[in-house]
C-alpha cells in the first residue's frame, strides 16, 4: 500500500528541517519538500541537497518571482494598501502565492496533506491555511507547532538542535540567535529575539549589520538621484524610459532604494491572533513604488473615486494581512481597484535622497489637472465662475448655522 504524501513548505532552516524529519517518522509518510523562490537570493543555496539529506522523497524549488511581482505585488500596490499606516505587507502578500503553489503540487503528486512550520502565535499559520481552505478545502493541513506532542518534544531551540545533531540533520543554528528574518522580492522582515524589546534600537550604530537590503540613510550618497517611473493603468512599466517587466521593475527599484537607504520601518503592529508584535522591515523598492503611484493618482484619479477607494483601504490592507487574499470580498474590492486605475497612466519623477522619496514632477496624457481652471490669474476657459462659490458656500454653511442656532437657544 502506497504511503501517505505530505507537501511541506520548506525553508531549510532549523524549524522546517526538524519538521521534515518529524513528519516522516510520525506519519510514516513521504515528504515532498517545497520551496518557493520569491527572492530569497543566497538563502536558497544548497537547499535541495539539504532537503534530500533530511529525508525528503522529492524536492520542488520553483522560481515564482515573476508571478509574485505581476499577480500579487502589482495588484496590491494598485490598491495603495498600507497596514496600520506603515507596513507595506511584504510577508503577508507572499503567503497566498506559496499556498497556491503548494495546492498545485499536492494535486500533481496525489498528496492529501500540506504542512507548514508557522508557529501557533503568528499570522502565517492563518494565511497559509486560509489560502488552502479557499483553494482546496479537501486537503488536510498539518501544523506541528499546534500539536501538543510536537511542542512537548521540542519545548525550545536547544532540544531542536540536539535532535538535529542526533539525526544528522544538516542545519546551521545556534541557541542564541538574536532575531529571525523573512526575505522576499518585496522586503525583508526582522522580528523576535532582541527585537521583542520595543525599546531596543535597531538603528543604533552597533546594530548596523542587521540590515541587508538598504544602506544606513546617514551613509547613503550625499548626492540625490533622479528617477522617472512610467505607469500604465496603475502599474509601473518603465524606469527612466526603459520598458521593464514587473519583476525587473522591482529588482531595479530595490537596488536604487537600497543604495539610498529608503524603506526602513520599525513598528509595533496588531497580529490577527490578538497580540501586538514588534517588526522591523526593509522595503526599498516598494516604498519608491508606493510613493510614486500615489503621486500618479493625484494627477489622474477622480476625486470621488479616490475617496471611495481610500475609504476601503483599511479593509483591503487588513484582508491581505489576515490572509484573505482568495476570499470573495478581497476579489470584489480588487475589481473596484482595477476600475479605479484605468486612467492612472503617465510619468512620475522622484528624487531619492538619504532615506527619502521626494516628488519632483508628474505628467500624464490623461491628467485631470487643468492649469487654466486652477490658475489664480484670469481664467481663459471661463469654466469656473467665482461668483458661483457664494451659493456653494451658503448651502454648505446652512447646517452649521442651524446647529449653532440650536446650541445658542438651549443656553437661553
C-alpha positions as CSV (number, residue, x, y, z in Angstrom):
1,X,0.0,0.0,0.0
2,X,1.4,3.4,-1.0
3,X,2.5,5.7,1.7
4,X,0.7,9.0,2.5
5,X,2.2,12.0,0.9
6,X,2.7,15.4,2.6
7,X,3.7,18.6,0.9
8,X,5.8,20.6,3.3
9,X,6.6,24.3,3.0
10,X,10.3,24.1,3.5
11,X,12.8,26.8,4.1
12,X,15.8,24.8,5.1
13,X,16.1,26.5,8.4
14,X,16.1,24.7,11.8
15,X,12.3,24.5,12.3
16,X,11.3,23.1,8.9
17,X,14.3,20.8,8.8
18,X,13.2,19.3,12.1
19,X,9.6,19.2,11.0
20,X,10.5,17.4,7.8
21,X,12.1,14.5,9.8
22,X,9.5,14.5,12.5
23,X,6.6,14.3,9.9
24,X,8.3,11.5,8.1
25,X,8.6,9.5,11.3
26,X,5.3,10.4,13.0
27,X,3.1,9.9,9.9
28,X,5.2,7.2,8.2
29,X,4.7,9.3,5.1
30,X,6.6,10.5,2.0
31,X,7.6,14.2,2.5
32,X,7.6,16.4,-0.6
33,X,9.6,19.5,0.3
34,X,8.6,22.7,-1.5
35,X,10.4,26.0,-1.5
36,X,9.1,29.0,-3.4
37,X,11.8,31.1,-4.8
38,X,10.3,34.5,-4.3
39,X,13.5,36.5,-4.0
40,X,15.4,35.0,-1.0
41,X,18.7,35.1,-3.1
42,X,21.6,33.2,-1.4
43,X,19.2,31.7,1.2
44,X,18.3,29.1,-1.5
45,X,21.9,27.8,-1.9
46,X,22.2,24.1,-1.2
47,X,18.6,23.8,-0.2
48,X,17.8,20.8,-2.5
49,X,20.7,18.8,-1.2
50,X,19.8,19.6,2.4
51,X,16.1,18.6,1.9
52,X,17.1,15.2,0.4
53,X,19.7,14.7,3.2
54,X,17.0,15.3,5.8
55,X,14.6,12.7,4.3
56,X,12.5,14.3,1.6
57,X,11.4,12.0,-1.2
58,X,11.0,14.8,-3.7
59,X,12.0,18.5,-3.7
60,X,10.4,21.4,-5.6
61,X,12.3,24.7,-5.7
62,X,10.1,26.8,-8.0
63,X,11.0,30.2,-9.3
64,X,7.8,32.2,-8.7
65,X,9.4,35.7,-8.7
66,X,7.7,36.8,-12.0
67,X,4.3,35.6,-10.8
68,X,4.8,37.2,-7.4
69,X,5.6,40.6,-8.9
70,X,2.8,40.6,-11.6
71,X,-0.1,38.8,-9.9
72,X,0.4,39.7,-6.2
73,X,2.7,42.7,-5.6
74,X,1.3,44.8,-8.5
75,X,-2.4,44.3,-7.8
76,X,-1.9,45.1,-4.1
77,X,0.1,48.2,-4.9
78,X,-2.7,49.4,-7.2
79,X,-4.9,49.5,-4.2
80,X,-2.5,51.6,-2.2
81,X,-2.6,49.1,0.7
82,X,-0.7,50.0,3.8
83,X,-1.4,48.1,7.1
84,X,-1.7,50.3,10.1
85,X,-0.3,53.2,8.3
86,X,3.3,51.8,8.0
87,X,3.6,48.2,6.8
88,X,3.7,47.5,3.1
89,X,2.6,43.9,3.6
90,X,5.8,42.2,2.3
91,X,5.4,39.0,4.1
92,X,1.6,38.9,4.0
93,X,1.3,39.1,0.2
94,X,3.8,36.3,-0.3
95,X,1.8,33.7,1.7
96,X,-1.1,33.2,-0.7
97,X,1.2,32.6,-3.6
98,X,3.0,29.9,-1.5
99,X,-0.3,28.3,-0.5
100,X,-1.5,28.3,-4.2
101,X,1.7,26.5,-5.4
102,X,1.5,24.0,-2.5
103,X,-2.0,23.1,-3.6
104,X,-0.9,22.7,-7.2
105,X,1.9,20.4,-6.1
106,X,-0.3,18.4,-3.8
107,X,-2.8,17.8,-6.7
108,X,0.0,16.8,-9.1
109,X,1.6,14.4,-6.6
110,X,-1.6,13.0,-5.1
111,X,-0.9,14.3,-1.7
112,X,-3.7,14.6,0.8
113,X,-1.9,16.8,3.4
114,X,0.0,20.0,3.5
115,X,2.3,21.0,6.3
116,X,4.0,24.2,7.4
117,X,6.4,25.4,10.1
118,X,4.5,28.5,11.2
119,X,4.0,28.9,14.9
120,X,0.7,28.9,16.8
121,X,1.2,32.5,17.8
122,X,1.8,34.2,14.4
123,X,-0.1,35.3,11.4
124,X,1.5,33.0,8.8
125,X,-0.4,29.9,10.1
126,X,-3.6,31.7,9.3
127,X,-2.5,33.0,5.9
128,X,-1.3,29.5,4.7
129,X,-4.4,27.7,6.0
130,X,-7.0,30.2,4.8
131,X,-5.3,30.0,1.3
132,X,-5.5,26.3,1.3
133,X,-9.1,26.4,2.5
134,X,-10.2,28.7,-0.3
135,X,-8.4,26.7,-3.0
136,X,-8.6,23.1,-1.8
137,X,-10.9,22.5,1.2
138,X,-10.5,18.8,0.9
139,X,-6.7,18.9,1.7
140,X,-5.8,18.5,5.3
141,X,-3.3,20.9,6.9
142,X,-0.8,19.7,9.5
143,X,0.6,22.5,11.8
144,X,3.2,20.8,14.1
145,X,3.6,23.8,16.3
146,X,-0.1,23.5,17.3
147,X,0.3,19.8,18.2
148,X,0.9,19.0,21.9
149,X,3.1,16.1,21.0
150,X,5.4,18.2,18.9
151,X,5.7,21.0,21.5
152,X,6.4,18.5,24.2
153,X,9.2,17.0,22.2
154,X,10.6,20.4,21.2
155,X,10.0,22.9,24.1
156,X,12.9,25.1,22.9
157,X,15.7,25.6,20.4
158,X,18.2,23.6,22.4
159,X,16.1,20.4,22.0
160,X,15.7,21.1,18.3
161,X,19.4,21.5,17.8
162,X,20.1,18.3,19.8
163,X,17.5,16.4,17.7
164,X,19.2,17.7,14.5
165,X,22.6,16.5,15.7
166,X,21.3,13.1,16.8
167,X,19.7,12.5,13.4
168,X,22.4,14.1,11.3
169,X,20.2,16.8,10.0
170,X,22.4,19.4,8.2
171,X,21.3,22.7,9.8
172,X,23.3,25.8,10.8
173,X,21.8,27.1,14.0
174,X,22.8,28.5,17.4
175,X,21.0,28.6,20.6
176,X,21.3,32.3,20.8
177,X,20.0,33.7,17.5
178,X,19.4,37.4,18.0
179,X,16.4,37.7,15.7
180,X,14.5,35.9,12.9
181,X,14.3,37.1,9.3
182,X,12.0,36.5,6.3
183,X,13.1,37.8,2.9
184,X,11.4,38.0,-0.5
185,X,11.3,40.2,-3.6
186,X,9.3,42.9,-1.8
187,X,11.0,43.2,1.5
188,X,12.8,41.6,4.4
189,X,11.4,41.4,7.9
190,X,13.1,41.1,11.3
191,X,11.4,40.0,14.5
192,X,11.6,38.1,17.8
193,X,14.8,37.7,19.9
194,X,16.3,41.1,20.8
195,X,13.6,42.9,18.9
196,X,10.9,41.7,21.3
197,X,12.0,44.6,23.5
198,X,10.3,47.7,21.8
199,X,13.0,49.9,23.4
200,X,15.8,48.2,21.5
201,X,17.1,50.5,18.8
202,X,17.9,48.6,15.6
203,X,19.1,51.8,14.0
204,X,21.9,52.3,16.6
205,X,25.5,52.2,15.1
206,X,26.3,48.9,16.8
207,X,23.3,47.2,15.0
208,X,24.1,48.5,11.6
209,X,25.0,45.0,10.3
210,X,21.4,43.8,10.8
211,X,20.1,45.5,7.7
212,X,20.6,43.6,4.5
213,X,18.8,45.5,1.8
214,X,19.4,49.1,2.5
215,X,22.3,51.4,3.4
216,X,22.0,53.4,6.6
217,X,20.5,56.7,5.5
218,X,23.4,58.5,7.1
219,X,25.8,56.6,4.9
220,X,23.8,56.9,1.7
221,X,25.2,59.0,-1.1
222,X,25.4,62.7,-0.5
223,X,24.0,63.5,-3.9
224,X,20.4,62.8,-4.8
225,X,19.4,60.6,-7.7
226,X,16.5,61.4,-10.0
227,X,14.3,58.6,-11.2
228,X,11.4,58.6,-13.7
229,X,8.7,55.9,-13.3
230,X,6.2,55.4,-16.1
231,X,2.8,54.0,-15.2
232,X,0.0,52.4,-17.3
233,X,-3.3,51.8,-15.6
234,X,-1.7,51.9,-12.2
235,X,1.2,49.6,-13.0
236,X,4.8,50.7,-13.3
237,X,6.0,49.7,-16.8
238,X,9.2,51.6,-17.3
239,X,12.1,53.2,-15.4
240,X,14.0,56.2,-16.9
241,X,12.4,55.4,-20.3
242,X,13.3,51.7,-20.3
243,X,10.4,49.3,-20.6
244,X,10.6,46.6,-17.9
245,X,8.6,43.6,-16.6
246,X,7.1,43.8,-13.1
247,X,9.9,41.6,-11.8
248,X,12.6,43.8,-13.5
249,X,11.0,46.9,-12.0
250,X,11.0,45.5,-8.5
251,X,14.7,44.4,-8.9
252,X,15.8,47.8,-10.1
253,X,13.8,49.7,-7.5
254,X,15.2,47.6,-4.8
255,X,18.7,48.3,-6.0
256,X,18.1,52.1,-6.1
257,X,16.1,52.2,-2.9
258,X,18.7,50.2,-1.0
259,X,21.5,52.4,-2.3
260,X,19.8,55.5,-0.9
261,X,18.7,54.0,2.4
262,X,15.0,54.0,1.6
263,X,12.2,51.9,3.1
264,X,13.1,51.2,6.7
265,X,10.2,50.8,9.1
266,X,10.1,49.9,12.8
267,X,6.7,49.4,14.2
268,X,4.5,47.6,16.8
269,X,1.6,46.0,15.0
270,X,-1.5,44.1,15.8
271,X,-1.4,40.5,14.8
272,X,-4.6,38.8,13.6
273,X,-4.4,36.3,16.5
274,X,-4.9,39.1,19.0
275,X,-1.5,40.2,20.3
276,X,0.9,43.0,19.5
277,X,4.2,42.3,18.0
278,X,7.3,44.3,17.0
279,X,8.5,44.1,13.5
280,X,11.4,45.9,11.6
281,X,11.1,46.0,7.8
282,X,13.1,47.0,4.8
283,X,11.1,47.6,1.7
284,X,13.3,49.8,-0.5
285,X,11.7,49.3,-3.9
286,X,8.2,49.0,-2.6
287,X,8.5,52.3,-0.8
288,X,9.5,54.1,-4.0
289,X,6.7,52.4,-6.0
290,X,4.1,53.2,-3.3
291,X,5.1,56.9,-3.2
292,X,5.3,57.3,-7.0
293,X,2.0,55.5,-7.5
294,X,0.2,57.8,-5.1
295,X,1.6,60.8,-6.9
296,X,0.4,59.5,-10.2
297,X,-3.0,59.0,-8.8
298,X,-3.1,62.6,-7.5
299,X,-2.9,63.9,-11.1
300,X,-5.2,61.3,-12.9
301,X,-7.8,59.9,-10.5
302,X,-11.2,61.4,-10.0
303,X,-11.7,62.9,-6.5
304,X,-14.7,60.8,-5.6
305,X,-13.3,57.6,-7.0
306,X,-10.2,58.2,-4.9
307,X,-12.3,58.9,-1.8
308,X,-14.2,55.7,-2.3
309,X,-11.1,53.6,-2.9
310,X,-9.3,55.2,0.1
311,X,-12.4,54.5,2.3
312,X,-11.8,50.8,1.6
313,X,-8.0,50.8,2.1
314,X,-8.1,49.8,5.7
315,X,-10.4,46.9,4.9
316,X,-8.2,45.8,1.9
317,X,-5.0,46.0,3.9
318,X,-6.5,44.1,6.7
319,X,-7.7,41.4,4.4
320,X,-4.2,40.9,2.9
321,X,-2.6,41.0,6.4
322,X,-5.0,38.5,7.8
323,X,-4.7,36.0,4.9
324,X,-8.0,36.6,3.0
325,X,-6.3,37.1,-0.5
326,X,-8.5,34.5,-2.1
327,X,-11.7,35.5,-0.2
328,X,-14.6,36.8,-2.3
329,X,-14.6,40.2,-0.5
330,X,-11.0,40.8,-1.5
331,X,-11.7,39.8,-5.1
332,X,-14.7,42.2,-5.1
333,X,-12.5,45.0,-3.8
334,X,-9.9,44.2,-6.4
335,X,-12.4,44.7,-9.1
336,X,-13.1,48.2,-7.8
337,X,-9.4,48.9,-7.5
338,X,-8.8,47.8,-11.1
339,X,-11.6,50.0,-12.3
340,X,-10.2,53.0,-10.4
341,X,-6.8,52.5,-12.1
342,X,-7.9,52.7,-15.7
343,X,-6.6,56.3,-16.1
344,X,-3.7,56.1,-13.7
345,X,-1.2,56.5,-16.5
346,X,1.7,58.9,-17.0
347,X,5.2,59.6,-15.7
348,X,6.3,60.4,-12.1
349,X,9.7,61.9,-11.4
350,X,11.1,61.4,-7.9
351,X,14.3,62.3,-6.1
352,X,16.0,59.6,-4.0
353,X,18.0,61.1,-1.1
354,X,19.1,59.7,2.2
355,X,16.0,57.6,3.0
356,X,13.5,59.9,1.3
357,X,11.5,59.6,-1.8
358,X,10.8,63.2,-2.9
359,X,8.3,64.2,-5.6
360,X,9.9,66.1,-8.4
361,X,7.3,66.3,-11.1
362,X,4.4,64.4,-12.6
363,X,2.8,64.4,-16.1
364,X,0.1,62.4,-17.9
365,X,-1.8,62.5,-21.2
366,X,-5.0,61.9,-19.2
367,X,-4.3,64.5,-16.5
368,X,-7.3,65.9,-14.7
369,X,-5.3,68.9,-13.7
370,X,-6.2,71.9,-15.8
371,X,-3.9,74.9,-15.2
372,X,-6.4,77.3,-17.0
373,X,-9.1,76.4,-14.4
374,X,-6.8,76.2,-11.4
375,X,-4.9,79.4,-12.1
376,X,-5.2,82.4,-9.7
377,X,-5.0,84.6,-12.8
378,X,-7.8,85.3,-15.2
379,X,-9.3,82.0,-16.4
380,X,-9.1,81.9,-20.3
381,X,-11.5,79.0,-20.4
382,X,-14.2,80.7,-18.2
383,X,-15.0,77.2,-16.9
384,X,-15.2,78.5,-13.3
385,X,-17.3,81.4,-12.3
386,X,-16.0,82.6,-8.9
387,X,-19.4,84.2,-8.2
388,X,-20.9,80.6,-8.0
389,X,-18.8,80.0,-4.9
390,X,-21.1,82.3,-2.9
391,X,-24.1,80.0,-3.2
392,X,-21.9,76.9,-2.8
393,X,-20.6,78.2,0.5
394,X,-24.0,79.3,1.6
395,X,-25.6,75.8,1.1
396,X,-22.7,74.1,2.8
397,X,-22.9,76.5,5.7
398,X,-26.6,76.1,6.3
399,X,-26.5,73.0,8.5
400,X,-23.6,74.6,10.6
401,X,-25.7,77.7,11.1
402,X,-28.8,75.7,12.1
403,X,-26.8,73.6,14.5
404,X,-25.2,76.6,16.2
405,X,-28.5,78.3,16.5
406,X,-30.0,75.3,18.3
407,X,-27.0,75.4,20.7
408,X,-27.4,79.1,21.4
409,X,-31.2,78.7,22.1
410,X,-30.5,76.0,24.6
411,X,-28.3,78.3,26.6
412,X,-31.0,80.9,27.0
